[in-house]
Amino acid sequence: MGTPEYTVCEAIELMHRIGADGIEIVVQDDYCSGLPCDCDENTLSEVKQCAEKNGIQIICLTPYNSYFNSLDETVRQREIAAIKKVIGYCDYLGAKYIRIYGGNLAAGDTEKLTERRAKLVESMRELGDAAAEKGVTLVIENHFNTMAVSAKESASLIEEIDHPAVRILYDQANLTFTENECYEEAIPVQQKYVKYIHVKDLVFKEGVAFSSSNVAHPDESERNVYTRIVGEGVVPWPQILRAVKERGYDGWLSLEYERRWHPDDIPDASIGMKKSLEYLRQIQF
């Protein structure tokens, strides 16, 4: 997401130059800095060799499927099949995590929530079995327009899924701009299920409430925040990182640098991701 102007291999080379340890790669058709959904072995091999050459670990793959809670069985099975492909890509590339949307729930959509949650749970249990066979963990992100929009809802969902290969991706920035829990509330509620953390920063627009018609990202007209280099916004990362470490977190911090969606807010990754990494590394936690 942070490198829309780069190919995947160019992004890997950039991560090496700015001192990152790993990379999270989008899986989506027609995106320059991502893997196609139907990825051939030659492409996977090229990416794997590039990562090995540059000393960059491929940590997480990020597909954009979301209809795991669909009541249309054809649609739900199509999404399940897509993630099973991504599990195969993880196995080839050595990635250990897949970012997952906790279903698709458009803003204001309240129809048949019980039935749709049951389908989401069913989907995640099936995919959890497939992921576990390859040593992969599915991490459901705290994310708007899903059934995991808050820390409380995320923890409840994971408890119901009850599968060791299905955990939580903690995104405090998402919780913040959707007006859900602050970090002091979110961490005690869900941290025991957290296996991966997204790091990003923001400042609020004055007098604008959050809304989004799209699960992936708000339209420009709907945004209630501007994205920022980490350390230049309102999200208190020093306090958050100390708090998660106190509760035993020793996993990855992934910079979700939103230049793909908001290129006017932040500079090229060679500048902004580098500054963000430097900021995170100087935090004592």
N, C-alpha and C positions, 0 to 999 in steps of 0.2 A: 504493500500500500504506500509505503514511503518513497518509492522509487518509480513513479509512472513513466519517467522519461528513459528508463534503463531496461535492457533485457534482463532476464533472470541471471545470466552469467555476469553481465556488467554489474548488477546489483551485488552479487557475491563478491566480486572484485572490490567494489566500493566498501562493503562491510569489512573486508580485510584492511583496506587503507585507513579507515577511520577507527580501527581497533575494536570492532565488535567480535564477539565469540561465536555467534551463530546467526541463523536467519530463519524467518518464518515466510513461507512462500504461498502466495495466492494460487488457487486452482480455479480457473474461470476462463472460458473462451474469450478470444478477442481482447485480451489485456496484455500489453507488451511485457510487463514485469510479472507474468504468471505462467503457470503450466496449463495447457489445454485440458479440458475435462476428459477427453479421450487421448491420453498421452502415450506416445509410442516409446519403445525401449531405447531407441537411439537418442531421443530427447532426454529421457531420464538419465541415460548414461553420460551424456554431455554435461548435464547439471551436476551429477554426482562427482565426476572427475574434476570439474571446475571447483567445487567446494573442497574436495580433498587437496587439490593443488594450493588453494588459498588458506587452508587451515580453518575453514568455517564449517561448523556443524549445522546440518539441516535439522531444525528442531521440531517445527510444526508446519503442517499444511492446512490451508484455509480455503475450503470450498464455500460456495454461497447457497447451497441447498437449504431449504427451510421448511418444506411442507411435510415434515415428519408426523404432523398432527392432522393431516388431511383425512376427511371422511370418505374421500374418493380413493378407493383402494389402488386403482391404477396409478394415480399420482403418488401415493405414499410408497408404493413398491418401487417406483421409478427413483425416488429420492434415496431409498435404502440401497438400491443397486449402485447409484452414483457414489455413495460414501464407501461402499465395499470396494469400488475401484480405487478410491483414494487410500484406503487401508493398504491395498497392494502397492501403491506408489510409496507409501511410508516404509513398507517392508524393504523395497528396493533401495530407497535413499537413506535408510537408517533413521528416519524421523520417528519420534515417540509420541507426538500429540497431533490431534486433529481438532481444529476449532469448529464448534457446532452451534448453530442457532437452535434455541429451544422451541421449535415450531414456528409457525407464522401466524401472528395475531394482529391484524390491522388495528390501528387506533380506533377505539370505540366499539370494536367487534366483541359482542358478548354472547353470541349464539352457540349453543351446544358445547359449552366449555368443558363439561364433565366428560363427554364422549371424545372430544378432541384431545384432552389431556390423557385419557386412557390410550389413545392411538399413539401419542408421543411416547408414553412409557413403554408401550409394546415395541415401537420402533427402536428405542434406545437399548432395550434389553437384547433385541436381536443383533443390533450393531455392536453392542458391548461384547457379545460372545465372539463375533468376527474379529473385533479389535484385539481382544485378549489373546487370541491365537497367535497374533503377530507381535505381541508385546507393545501394543499401542493403547493410549488412553484417549478417549473422547472427552473434550472439555467444553461444557456448555457455558457460553458467555452470558454474563449479566448484560442484557441487551433489550432495547426498546422494541416494541411490536413483536415480542415473543412471549412465551409462557415462563420466562425466567427474567423478567424485567427488574425485579428487586432481589436483594440478598435473601430476604425471607422466602420469596417464591422459589428462588434457585435452590435453597437448602431443602425446602419441602419437596421439590421435584426430584432431587437426587435421592432423598430418603425413600420416595415411592419407587423409583427405578430400581434402587437397591442392587446395583451392579458395581463391582470394584473397578471396572474399566470405564466407568462413566462418572466424571467428576465435574468440578466447576472451574471456569476461567473467570477470575476476579478482575472486574474493570470498574474501578472507583470513579473514573471520569464519567462513564456512562451512568452510574448510579447518581452522580452529582447533577448532571444536566437534565436528567429525567425527574429530578426532585424526589428521588428515593433516599435510601439511607446514607447518612454521613459515615465516614470510615469508622468512627467510634461505635456505631451501631452495626455496620455491615460485617466487620471482622469477627466479632463474637458469634454472630448468627451463622456464618457460612464457612469460616476459615478451615475447619477440620476436613472439608470436602475440596478445598482449593488445591489444584495441581499446577496451575499456570497463571501468570499475571500479565495483563496488558498495562503499559505505562503510557499515558499521554497527558496533555495539559490543555487548559482552556481559560477564557475569560467570558463573562456573561455580557450579552447585549442588554442594554437598559430597557426595562419595561416590556420584554418579549417572552411569552410563555412557550414552552416546548411543544412541538407537534411533529409528526412524521407520517407520511403516507407510504413510506417504503421501509422494508425491514433492514436493508443494507446501510442506508444513510439518509438523513433528511435532505429534502430539496432546499436549495439556497433560500427560498422564500419562507421556509419553515424553521430555520435555524434560530436557536436562542443563545448561541455561543459563537465565539471565534476560537479556532484551534491555535495553539501556541507551542513553541519549543518548550520541552520539559524544564521546569524551573522558572519559567516566565509567566505562569498563569496562577490560578487560585487553588489548584489541587495540592494539598500538603504532603508531598512525597516523603520527606524525611520522617515525619510522624507515622505515615502509613507503613513504610518499609521497616521501621523499628517495631511497630506493632505486629506485623505478620511474622517477623523473625522471632519475636518473643513467643509466638504460638507455634514455632517449629518449622516455618516455611524456609526451605533451602533450594527452591526450584528456580526456574528461569524468569527473568524480567524481559518482556518483549516490547520494544518501542512500536506502538501503533501510531506511527507518524502519518497523519492524514492528508498528505500532499495530493494523493490521488483524487480525493473529493474536494479539497479546499486549497488549491495551489496559490491563491492570492493571499492566504493567511500566513504562510510559512515558506521559508526559502528552500532551495534544493537540499536534498538529503545530505550531500557532502558538507553542507554548513549546519543545517538544523539537527540532523540525527547525530552528527559529531558533537555538537554542543550539548545535546541531551545526554549522550553517553558520558561526557566529561562531568556534567552536573551530577548524574547518578553515582558515578564512581567516587565523588568527593563526599558523599553522604556517609556519616559514621553510623552504621547499624549492624 
